[in-house]
Amino acid sequence: MTIGKELQEILVCPRCRGRLELTQQGDALICAACRLHFEIRGGIPILLIDEARKRGDDRGSSSGRTA
């Protein structure tokens, strides 16, 4: 499920206030400026910095981190 065009136009990155672009799959929003990847779940963009992934980061949804 993707988000509406009107909603996408008003959303900005919570970190840098940059423009968010919808992925081709329509499953996430990406900030080109700080390269954060915000997942869309059930049509709702999750714009929490702690939940975001760096673009290209293949980490799963688990919170475990490696040092």
C-alpha positions as CSV (number, residue, x, y, z in Angstrom):
1,M,0.0,0.0,0.0
2,T,1.3,3.4,-0.9
3,I,0.6,6.9,0.3
4,G,-1.4,9.6,-1.6
5,K,0.2,12.3,-3.7
6,E,-1.2,15.1,-1.5
7,L,0.3,13.6,1.6
8,Q,3.6,13.0,-0.1
9,E,3.8,16.6,-1.2
10,I,3.6,18.0,2.4
11,L,5.9,15.4,4.1
12,V,9.5,16.3,4.9
13,C,12.4,14.5,6.4
14,P,12.2,14.8,10.2
15,R,16.0,15.1,10.4
16,C,16.9,17.7,7.8
17,R,13.5,18.9,6.5
18,G,14.5,17.8,3.0
19,R,12.2,16.6,0.3
20,L,11.1,12.9,0.5
21,E,10.8,10.8,-2.6
22,L,8.7,7.7,-2.9
23,T,10.6,4.5,-3.9
24,Q,9.7,2.8,-7.2
25,Q,8.2,0.0,-5.2
26,G,6.1,2.5,-3.2
27,D,7.1,0.9,0.1
28,A,9.2,3.7,1.5
29,L,10.2,7.4,1.4
30,I,13.8,8.4,0.9
31,C,15.5,11.7,1.8
32,A,18.1,12.4,-0.9
33,A,19.9,15.0,1.4
34,C,20.6,12.7,4.4
35,R,20.0,9.4,2.7
36,L,17.5,8.1,5.2
37,H,15.0,5.5,4.2
38,F,11.5,5.7,5.9
39,E,9.3,2.6,5.6
40,I,5.6,2.8,4.8
41,R,3.5,0.3,6.7
42,G,-0.2,-0.1,6.0
43,G,-0.2,3.2,4.0
44,I,1.4,5.1,6.9
45,P,4.9,6.5,6.6
46,I,7.0,5.8,9.7
47,L,8.9,9.1,10.0
48,L,10.8,8.2,13.2
49,I,14.5,8.8,12.9
50,D,15.2,5.8,15.2
51,E,13.2,3.6,12.8
52,A,14.8,4.9,9.6
53,R,17.6,3.1,7.8
54,K,20.5,4.6,5.8
55,R,19.9,4.2,2.1
56,G,21.6,1.0,1.0
57,D,21.6,-0.4,4.6
58,D,20.4,-4.1,4.3
59,R,19.6,-4.3,8.0
60,G,16.3,-6.2,8.8
61,S,13.6,-4.9,11.1
62,S,15.4,-6.3,14.2
63,S,17.0,-3.8,16.5
64,G,20.2,-5.9,17.0
65,R,23.3,-4.0,16.0
66,T,26.8,-5.3,15.4
67,A,29.9,-3.4,16.5
